[in-house]
């Protein structure tokens, strides 16, 4: 089972300090074979309290537990998809959940190894 390499707390922090307005998700196709996908959504301190942001010191960061949220996989090859409308519903829900958690529009979605393997997501409207 594959999990996000970095918690969304890190991504929210990056959005905040860099003033990002859009996001590019790459390699979404490599998740296609998974039954479920885990997203790191936060950190829990050793005493059980949920942290609101990335721990500022390494000692605390080493002792926290990443909190994961599971989403269903889409179990289909998306490498040929070039339109948001043609994406599997579970893939759309995954991208939408990332947008909701980070607060930034995921405008471009890489769905394969080629330069043309890109889906542009409409900015408005939920699934």
N, C-alpha and C positions, 0 to 999 in steps of 0.2 A: 504494500500500500504506500502510495506516495503522499508526502505532506509538503506543505509550503516550506520553503527553505528559510524564509524570514517571516517573522510574525508581522501581522498587519500594523502593529504598533509602530514598528520601524518605518513602514511605508507611510503611515499617517504623519509621523514625525518628518519624513523627507518631504512630503507634500507641504507641510506647514513652513519649514525653513526655506524651501526653494520656491514657493509660490507657484506650484504646478497647477495647470489648468486642464490638462489632458494626460492620459496614461496610455502606454502601449503595452499590451500583454503579449508576450512571445511564447512560442512552443505550446500553445494550447492543445495541439494535436497529440503531443506525447501523453496527455492525460486520458486520451480516448479509450484506452483498454481497461481502465480502472473501474471497479464496481462502485467505489465511493472515493471522494477526495476530501482530505482534511485541510482546513484553512486555519492557520495560527491567528487567533483573534485577540489575544491578550496574554498577560502574565499574572501568575499567582505567586505571591511571596511565600516564604517558608512558614510564616504564621497563618497562612490561609487567606490573607486579604488580597483582593484584586487590585492591581496597580493600574493607574489611569494612563500611564505613559511608560516609555522605555526607561528602565532603571538607569540612573545617571552615573553610578559607579560600578566598576567591574565586580567587586565583591558581592554586591546585591544581584547583579545580572547572573553571576555564576550559580546563585542559589535559587533562582526563580524557576517555576514550572510554566511551560507554555500551555495555554489553554486552546484547545482545538474545537472547531465546529466541523461536522461532517456534512457533506452534500453528496447527492447521488451522482454517479458518473453517467456518461451518455452512451458508452459501449458501441460507438460507431465511428467510422473513419471520416474525419472532417477535413482531410487534406485537400479535397477538391472543392470545398465550399468557398464561395467568393461573395456571398450576400448574407447579411444578417438574417434575413427572412428564411434562409435555407439552413441555418444553424439548428442543431437539435435543441429541444426545449431545455434539457438539463444543462447544456453548455451555456445557453442564454441566461439561465438562472444563476449559474456560477459567476459569470461576468457581472450580472446585476448585483449579486451579493457583494462582490469585491467593490463595486462602485458605492454601494450603500455603506459599507464599512469604512472606506477610505474617504468618501465624500468628493471624489473626482471622477469625471467622465472617462470611461475606457473607450477611447475613440478608435484605436487600431488594434486588431487582434490577429496575431500571427498563427496560421493554421497549418503550416507546412514549411519545408526547407527552402523553397524557392522564393525569389523576390516578389513574385506575383501572388504568393500564398498569403493573402492579406484580406481581412474583412474589415470594413469600416462600419462602425456601429452608429446608428442615428442617435443624436444627442438627447432628444426628447422622448418621453414616454417610457413607461415601465412595461414589463412583459405581461 
